[in-house]
Every structure is written in C-alpha cells, then in structure tokens.
Amino acid sequence: MDKAALQAVIDEYRKVNEEYPIRQGDYTANLLHDSKVQGFSEIKDMINMGFCEFRDFNYYRIDSVSKDEVGKLYENREKSLEKWLSSEETEDLFNKKEKAFLLERYHQMKTPLYYEDYDGWKSALHYAQTIVMLVMLVSAFLVSGIFPNEFSWKADSIFFSTKYGRVRGTRAKLIAGLIVVTAIYWMIIALYSVIVLGCLGFDGGNVMIQTGFWYWKSFYNITYMQLYLLTIVSGYIGTLFCLLLSMLISAKTHTAVVAVTIPFAILVLPLFLSNFHFLKGTLGVFPDQLLQINEIINIFNLYQIGGKIVGSIPIMMVIYPILSVTLLPIIYCTYHKTEIK
C-alpha cells in the first residue's frame, strides 16, 4: 500500500460518500454506506488510526485527510508514538531506553505494507485463544487423575511395593500425561486450523499484522501467519506448563480435586491481581499470557535484561519451556519417593 494505493482508497471512499452519504439517525442509509466501503474498510481504518492521536480513534478522520497528506501515513505512525511518549502520560510508564526501543521497533517496520485478503488467518486467530483455553481445561480433568488413581482405588500399597512400581510405573504415568496433553492439543489445533483455513483460504499469510485494526500499534513486526504459529506454539507451551504443574500438585497431594483447579486458578488469578500496580511486571509474564498471545502482542510489556530491552513474549517463550522441562524430574521424584501409610 504505497502512496498511490492509499490515494486510490481516498478517491473510492469519497466517491462512496457522495453516492451513499451518512445520515444521522438513518440506520438503513448508514448500513448501505458501510456495505459499500466494506471492501477497503481495514485500509480506511488504518488511515483513521494513522492520522489520529496515538491513544484516540476517530471513525470519520478519513473525511479530512487530503490525498497529499495520506502518503505520510507510515511516517505519521512513528510521529504519533513519539508524541505520545513525550507526553506527561508516559513519564511513569517507560524509561528512556524503553521509549527508544519502541521508536526503533516502529522505525524497523518495512513500508509500504503489503495488503491482500487475509480472512482465513484473521478468523483463525479470533477463535484460537478460546480453543486453546478449552483444550487446557478439558485436558486438566484427564491428567489430574493420573497420579492419584492408586490412592483413590486404595491400591497404592500394591503399586509402590511392586518391583518396578516406583521406577517404571512412575515414569509410565509421566509419559502418559505428556502424551495425553500433546496428542489432544495438536489433534484439536490441527483439526481447527484445517477447517477454518480450509474454508476461508490460506491467502494473506504474508500480510503484516499492522494492517489490521487491532494490531496497528503493535511493535512486533510479524505477519499473520507468524502470529498464528506463535499463538498455537505458545498456547501449547502454556498448556503443557499448567498441566505439568497440575500433575505435580496431584502427585504431591494424592488427590485430583486440588490439581484440577490449578489451570482455572492460573486463568482467573490475574483478574484479581491486575489492580495491584506493583505486580504489573510479574503479571506480564504470568503463564496465562501464553494462552492469549494474539491479544498481548498489542500491549507494551517491556523488560530490561542485561542492559537490553525486550518484550514479554520472547521472555515467556524461553522461560516456560525451561520450567516445563524442570518440572519433569520434580514430578518424578515427588511421586517416586511417596511413602506408604
């Protein structure tokens, strides 16, 4: 979408406005107007956002944007961020390094942006978060009983007194949990992806996410295909970590009731703690964030590590795989050393 393409959108929009003007209180006329601009509505929204203040949105801003001015859309995106970061509102939000990092990431976005229809990827992303959370909650009921079963069946004394009960039996339970979580997750995600993308198409995977209304302000310069892959991979990492934690609790407490509540607690707890400002940094890398990447990718969660500024997503993509691997021997040792009473 170079200057010529943006100017063509302006021309087309004004042509529609003349033929189907918006009339206050006339629902039918306004609905007809919206249907005529639907084909380029996202580009129209880009223009609206690009020429509004960083924290504002004016649906009718395009009406006052000239053809010469619209060519400065991408330049204005950087300027609006710079202006907002220079305001008093951000004094306590970001330090100088963080502000410089954000401006640099905005500057690194390659322009002009390429645009084509990406309904398939947009729809897949829209429901992916819900699918991931449902898979995690359903899997929680399945894996929470793997370790406590012997205790609920009053067979723990037999299990732990057998020759290979503590060693191979514990290992088999752990492997079974991993297989259940992995198989269910990827089978459902694969089925979901094939249905949605198969029906709506794979086109538009190389379109940058900044072309969309919700991601215009994101500092992660990635495509819709990359965002979808990131969403499902991070969803698996988050699901695996939460369910391994659930398995650890079940191995320690010998009851599935407590263990099955862990995934629910991880999802709900941040809602109650979000009002505590001093916990903002911790909540920004809480495991629930891995299950909603397509939302937090728009949030400016920044951290300083070794003098470098990084976003929360790269941190979580490193930390939680390591924590998940660390939980495996802990679960094994916890159940392996169970005392028979």
Disulfide bonds with the S-S distance in Angstrom:
none
